[in-house]
Amino acid sequence: MSQATNGGGAGTPDLSAFEGVDFSAAEQRSLIIIGSGPAGFTAALYAARANLEPLLFQGPEIGGQLVTTTDVENYPGFPDGIMGPEMMEKFEAQAKRFGTDIRYGTVMAVDFSQPPFRLLVDGKKPFLADAVVISTGASARYLGLENEKRLLGHGVSACATCDGAFFRDQKLALVGGGDTAMEESLFLTRFATDVYVIHRRDSLRASKIMQERAKAHEKIHFIWNSAVVDVLGEKEVEGIIVKNLETGETSKMDVGGLFVAIGHKPNTGIFKGWLDMNELGYIQTKPDSTYTNIPGVFASGDAQDHIYRQAVTAAGTGCMAAIDAERWLAEHPRVETPKAVEAAD
């Protein structure tokens, strides 16, 4: 049984969750997929059609970020658009059709030290996997306002590329000060009459070239030293309340949409210490593949993509991960558990 190489996730892997857990009777599968967004379900579809009989754990955000999206108009094959939750239902149904075993549950801890890999689901249920596809996605950072959450998908968005076209000829607000915020504000000018960039400080964190582009655009206006403290509207965004952080004064802005561009957080915490990641926590994969630094562990979707973050690109890497896993499994025979070896003897 060869030892897998831990190539440098930051820190030492935390194995405390496995203390006292009996894996002798754990269910062992050829392939376990962690996550149920476009990447996870696409990986499941391809793996199931390759007769790998994959087991997919849906995780805490069933369906991924698309379940918070109303109309999806930029995914190929849906010329009239489709609701985000409905789209993910179709992804799930197609994966099930070919035999994917889909279960509720969240993988809480992993042990990638050697095959078969050990996983703990919901903190107590042990599973073994010959190979693992990670598709846990990334979660957008939000302001934490009650009405912001309530109106998510109804005028509040964290993706200008996804939702900007729904706000033609409207005034929009965007919160953020980094490169992503500037890129999204520039993108929104294609549709909006005005874009108000609201930033907590009096200077931007974005690169100089991105700052210059945004500041030079006639549709973009900056509101400095300010924060959004409330979102107005019953069924959709009708305005926001902005607080000047220097004076404490608040004012109402009539806008038709609020875009939040303060970053994303990849859902990769349980893999720290095992997998190579960048400084933001996104899993790093080998060029032109979904291979991680651990042989037999593959990463797809927004957990490893901090650039595009689109449903179609996530699905593409899910396909890649399944193909990579299929080929890897064909070249690496199953490592039997001690109980299985004893039974065979």
C-alpha positions as CSV (number, residue, x, y, z in Angstrom):
1,M,0.0,0.0,0.0
2,S,1.8,3.1,-1.2
3,Q,1.8,6.3,0.8
4,A,0.3,9.3,-1.1
5,T,2.3,12.4,-1.2
6,N,1.0,15.4,0.7
7,G,2.4,18.1,-1.5
8,G,1.7,21.2,0.5
9,G,-1.7,22.2,1.5
10,A,-0.9,24.7,4.2
11,G,-0.3,23.2,7.6
12,T,-0.7,19.7,8.8
13,P,-3.8,17.6,8.1
14,D,-6.2,17.4,11.0
15,L,-7.1,13.8,11.6
16,S,-8.7,14.2,15.0
17,A,-12.2,13.6,13.6
18,F,-11.1,10.0,12.7
19,E,-10.2,9.0,16.3
20,G,-12.2,6.1,17.5
21,V,-14.0,5.7,14.1
22,D,-14.2,2.0,12.9
23,F,-13.6,1.8,9.2
24,S,-13.6,-2.1,9.1
25,A,-17.2,-2.2,7.9
26,A,-17.2,1.0,6.0
27,E,-18.8,1.1,2.6
28,Q,-16.1,1.2,-0.1
29,R,-16.8,2.8,-3.6
30,S,-14.7,3.1,-6.7
31,L,-15.5,6.8,-7.0
32,I,-17.0,9.3,-4.5
33,I,-18.0,12.8,-5.7
34,I,-18.2,15.6,-3.2
35,G,-20.6,18.3,-4.2
36,S,-23.8,18.7,-6.2
37,G,-23.4,21.7,-8.5
38,P,-22.9,21.6,-12.2
39,A,-19.4,20.2,-11.8
40,G,-20.4,17.4,-9.4
41,F,-23.5,16.3,-11.4
42,T,-21.6,16.4,-14.7
43,A,-18.8,14.3,-13.1
44,A,-21.4,11.9,-11.9
45,L,-23.1,11.7,-15.3
46,Y,-19.8,10.8,-17.1
47,A,-18.7,8.5,-14.3
48,A,-22.0,6.6,-14.3
49,R,-22.0,6.2,-18.0
50,A,-18.5,4.7,-17.6
51,N,-19.9,2.1,-15.2
52,L,-18.0,3.5,-12.2
53,E,-21.2,3.4,-10.1
54,P,-20.3,6.8,-8.5
55,L,-21.6,7.8,-5.1
56,L,-22.3,11.6,-4.8
57,F,-22.8,13.4,-1.6
58,Q,-24.8,16.6,-2.1
59,G,-23.3,18.7,0.7
60,P,-24.8,21.6,2.6
61,E,-25.6,23.7,-0.6
62,I,-27.6,21.2,-2.7
63,G,-27.4,22.3,-6.3
64,G,-24.7,24.8,-5.7
65,Q,-25.0,28.5,-6.4
66,L,-27.4,28.1,-9.2
67,V,-30.3,27.3,-6.8
68,T,-30.1,31.0,-5.8
69,T,-30.4,32.2,-9.4
70,T,-33.7,32.9,-11.0
71,D,-33.3,33.0,-14.8
72,V,-30.3,31.3,-16.4
73,E,-30.0,32.6,-20.0
74,N,-26.3,31.9,-20.8
75,Y,-26.2,28.1,-20.6
76,P,-26.2,26.4,-24.0
77,G,-29.2,24.4,-24.9
78,F,-31.8,26.6,-23.3
79,P,-32.7,29.3,-25.8
80,D,-35.6,30.5,-23.7
81,G,-33.7,30.5,-20.5
82,I,-34.3,28.3,-17.5
83,M,-34.8,28.9,-13.7
84,G,-31.6,28.0,-11.8
85,P,-33.3,25.5,-9.4
86,E,-35.1,23.8,-12.3
87,M,-31.8,23.5,-14.2
88,M,-30.1,21.7,-11.3
89,E,-33.1,19.4,-11.0
90,K,-32.4,18.4,-14.6
91,F,-28.7,17.9,-13.9
92,E,-29.6,15.6,-11.0
93,A,-32.2,13.6,-12.9
94,Q,-29.8,13.0,-15.7
95,A,-27.1,11.8,-13.3
96,K,-29.6,9.5,-11.6
97,R,-30.8,8.1,-15.0
98,F,-27.4,6.5,-15.5
99,G,-27.1,5.1,-12.1
100,T,-25.5,7.7,-9.9
101,D,-26.1,7.0,-6.2
102,I,-27.0,10.4,-4.8
103,R,-27.3,10.9,-1.1
104,Y,-27.9,13.7,1.3
105,G,-24.9,14.3,3.5
106,T,-21.9,16.5,4.0
107,V,-18.3,15.2,3.9
108,M,-16.9,16.7,7.1
109,A,-13.3,15.2,7.1
110,V,-11.0,13.4,4.7
111,D,-7.9,11.3,5.0
112,F,-5.9,11.2,1.8
113,S,-2.8,9.6,3.3
114,Q,-3.2,6.4,1.3
115,P,-5.8,4.5,-0.7
116,P,-8.5,3.7,-0.1
117,F,-9.2,7.2,1.0
118,R,-11.2,7.7,4.2
119,L,-14.2,10.1,4.4
120,L,-16.4,11.0,7.3
121,V,-20.0,12.0,6.3
122,D,-22.0,14.2,8.7
123,G,-19.3,13.7,11.3
124,K,-19.8,10.0,12.0
125,K,-20.5,7.9,8.9
126,P,-17.3,6.3,7.5
127,F,-16.8,5.7,3.8
128,L,-13.9,4.5,1.7
129,A,-13.1,5.6,-1.9
130,D,-10.7,4.4,-4.5
131,A,-10.8,7.8,-6.1
132,V,-12.4,11.1,-5.2
133,V,-13.7,14.0,-7.3
134,I,-14.0,17.3,-5.4
135,S,-16.6,19.7,-6.6
136,T,-17.5,21.6,-3.5
137,G,-17.6,25.0,-5.3
138,A,-17.2,28.4,-3.8
139,S,-19.5,30.7,-2.0
140,A,-19.8,34.4,-2.8
141,R,-19.1,36.7,0.1
142,Y,-22.1,38.9,1.0
143,L,-22.7,41.9,3.3
144,G,-24.6,39.9,5.8
145,L,-27.8,42.0,5.6
146,E,-31.2,40.3,6.3
147,N,-32.9,41.9,3.3
148,E,-29.9,41.2,1.1
149,K,-30.3,37.5,1.7
150,R,-34.1,37.7,1.3
151,L,-33.7,39.4,-2.1
152,L,-30.9,37.3,-3.4
153,G,-31.8,36.3,-7.0
154,H,-34.4,39.1,-7.0
155,G,-32.2,42.1,-7.7
156,V,-29.3,41.1,-5.4
157,S,-26.5,39.3,-7.2
158,A,-22.8,38.4,-6.8
159,C,-22.3,37.8,-10.6
160,A,-22.5,40.6,-13.1
161,T,-21.7,38.2,-15.9
162,C,-24.6,36.0,-15.0
163,D,-27.2,38.6,-14.2
164,G,-26.2,41.9,-15.7
165,A,-28.4,41.6,-18.8
166,F,-31.5,41.5,-16.6
167,F,-31.0,45.1,-15.6
168,R,-31.1,47.0,-18.9
169,D,-31.6,50.7,-18.7
170,Q,-31.6,50.7,-14.9
171,K,-29.4,52.4,-12.2
172,L,-27.3,49.8,-10.4
173,A,-25.1,49.8,-7.3
174,L,-22.0,47.6,-6.8
175,V,-20.1,47.1,-3.6
176,G,-16.4,46.4,-3.8
177,G,-13.0,47.9,-4.5
178,G,-10.8,45.2,-6.0
179,D,-10.1,44.1,-9.6
180,T,-13.2,41.9,-9.7
181,A,-15.4,44.8,-8.6
182,M,-13.9,47.0,-11.3
183,E,-14.3,44.3,-14.0
184,E,-17.9,43.8,-12.9
185,S,-18.7,47.5,-12.8
186,L,-17.4,47.9,-16.4
187,F,-19.4,44.9,-17.5
188,L,-22.6,46.4,-16.0
189,T,-22.1,49.6,-18.0
190,R,-23.2,47.6,-21.1
191,F,-26.7,47.4,-19.7
192,A,-27.1,50.0,-16.9
193,T,-27.7,53.7,-17.3
194,D,-25.5,54.4,-14.3
195,V,-23.3,52.2,-12.0
196,Y,-22.6,53.4,-8.5
197,V,-19.5,51.8,-6.9
198,I,-19.7,51.9,-3.2
199,H,-16.5,51.4,-1.3
200,R,-15.6,51.5,2.4
201,R,-12.4,53.4,1.9
202,D,-11.3,56.4,-0.1
203,S,-9.1,54.4,-2.4
204,L,-9.4,51.2,-4.3
205,R,-7.5,48.0,-3.9
206,A,-7.8,47.3,-7.6
207,S,-4.7,47.4,-9.9
208,K,-3.9,50.7,-11.4
209,I,-5.0,49.9,-14.9
210,M,-8.4,48.6,-13.7
211,Q,-8.9,51.7,-11.5
212,E,-8.1,54.0,-14.5
213,R,-10.5,52.2,-16.8
214,A,-13.4,52.4,-14.2
215,K,-12.7,56.0,-13.3
216,A,-12.6,57.0,-16.9
217,H,-16.0,55.5,-17.7
218,E,-18.8,58.1,-17.9
219,K,-21.4,55.7,-16.5
220,I,-19.4,54.7,-13.3
221,H,-19.7,56.9,-10.2
222,F,-17.8,56.3,-7.0
223,I,-19.2,56.7,-3.5
224,W,-16.3,56.7,-1.1
225,N,-16.1,55.9,2.7
226,S,-19.5,54.3,2.6
227,A,-21.3,51.1,3.1
228,V,-24.7,49.6,2.2
229,V,-26.6,49.0,5.4
230,D,-30.0,47.9,4.0
231,V,-31.7,46.8,0.8
232,L,-35.2,48.0,0.1
233,G,-38.0,46.3,-1.7
234,E,-40.7,43.6,-1.1
235,K,-40.4,41.3,-4.1
236,E,-37.4,42.9,-5.8
237,V,-34.8,45.5,-5.2
238,E,-36.2,49.0,-5.3
239,G,-33.3,50.8,-3.5
240,I,-30.6,50.7,-0.9
241,I,-29.7,52.6,2.2
242,V,-26.1,53.9,2.2
243,K,-24.2,55.0,5.3
244,N,-21.3,57.5,5.2
245,L,-18.7,55.9,7.5
246,E,-17.1,59.2,8.3
247,T,-20.2,61.3,9.2
248,G,-22.6,58.5,10.1
249,E,-25.3,60.0,7.8
250,T,-27.5,57.7,5.8
251,S,-29.2,58.3,2.5
252,K,-31.5,56.4,0.2
253,M,-30.4,55.5,-3.4
254,D,-33.0,54.4,-5.9
255,V,-31.4,51.5,-7.8
256,G,-32.9,48.5,-9.5
257,G,-30.2,46.1,-8.5
258,L,-27.3,45.5,-6.0
259,F,-24.2,43.6,-7.1
260,V,-21.8,42.4,-4.4
261,A,-18.2,42.0,-5.5
262,I,-16.3,41.5,-2.3
263,G,-14.9,38.1,-3.2
264,H,-15.6,34.4,-3.1
265,K,-14.6,31.8,-0.6
266,P,-13.8,28.3,-2.0
267,N,-15.4,25.6,0.0
268,T,-12.1,23.7,0.5
269,G,-11.5,24.0,4.2
270,I,-11.6,20.2,4.9
271,F,-8.8,19.6,2.3
272,K,-6.3,22.0,3.8
273,G,-3.1,20.2,4.7
274,W,-3.7,17.6,2.0
275,L,-4.0,19.5,-1.3
276,D,-2.0,22.2,-2.9
277,M,-4.0,25.5,-2.8
278,N,-3.3,29.1,-3.8
279,E,-3.3,31.9,-1.3
280,L,-7.1,32.2,-1.5
281,G,-7.8,28.5,-0.8
282,Y,-8.6,27.4,-4.4
283,I,-7.3,23.9,-5.1
284,Q,-4.4,23.9,-7.6
285,T,-4.6,21.2,-10.4
286,K,-1.9,20.1,-12.8
287,P,-1.9,21.8,-16.2
288,D,-4.5,20.6,-18.7
289,S,-6.1,18.2,-16.1
290,T,-8.0,18.0,-12.9
291,Y,-5.3,16.0,-11.1
292,T,-4.3,17.4,-7.7
293,N,-1.0,16.7,-5.9
294,I,-2.6,13.5,-4.4
295,P,-2.9,10.7,-7.0
296,G,-6.5,9.6,-7.2
297,V,-8.0,12.9,-6.0
298,F,-9.3,15.2,-8.6
299,A,-10.8,18.8,-8.4
300,S,-13.3,20.5,-10.6
301,G,-15.6,23.5,-10.7
302,D,-15.4,26.6,-8.6
303,A,-13.3,24.8,-5.9
304,Q,-10.4,25.1,-8.3
305,D,-11.5,27.9,-10.7
306,H,-11.2,31.4,-9.4
307,I,-11.2,33.1,-12.8
308,Y,-14.3,32.1,-14.8
309,R,-16.8,30.8,-12.1
310,Q,-19.5,29.9,-14.7
311,A,-21.9,27.0,-14.7
312,V,-20.8,25.9,-18.2
313,T,-17.0,26.0,-17.2
314,A,-17.8,24.1,-14.0
315,A,-19.6,21.4,-16.0
316,G,-16.7,21.2,-18.3
317,T,-14.2,20.5,-15.6
318,G,-16.6,18.0,-14.0
319,C,-16.5,16.1,-17.3
320,M,-12.7,16.3,-17.2
321,A,-12.5,15.1,-13.7
322,A,-14.7,12.0,-14.4
323,I,-12.6,11.1,-17.4
324,D,-9.4,11.6,-15.5
325,A,-10.7,9.5,-12.6
326,E,-11.9,6.7,-15.0
327,R,-8.4,6.5,-16.6
328,W,-6.7,6.6,-13.2
329,L,-8.9,3.9,-11.8
330,A,-8.2,1.7,-14.8
331,E,-4.5,1.9,-14.1
332,H,-4.7,1.4,-10.4
333,P,-6.4,-1.7,-9.0
334,R,-8.5,-1.4,-5.9
335,V,-6.6,-1.5,-2.6
336,E,-8.7,-3.8,-0.5
337,T,-9.5,-3.0,3.1
338,P,-8.1,-5.2,5.8
339,K,-11.6,-6.8,6.4
340,A,-12.0,-7.6,2.7
341,V,-8.5,-9.2,2.5
342,E,-9.3,-11.3,5.7
343,A,-12.6,-12.4,4.2
344,A,-10.9,-13.4,0.9
345,D,-8.4,-15.6,2.8
